[in-house]
Amino acid sequence: MSGCYDGGGYKNNGSQFVLIVVLFILLIIVGASFMGY
């Protein structure tokens, strides 16, 4: 059970990392267009 939870946590962590990167890129694009770049 502990190992299964660990595997799920690792997967979830990777998915969260991708989501954060996508949001960060969107933030840069929105910020750049807002600043006039």
Buried (B, 14 or more C-beta within 10 A) or exposed (E): EEEEEEEEEEEEEEEEEEEEEEEEEEEEEEEEEEEEE
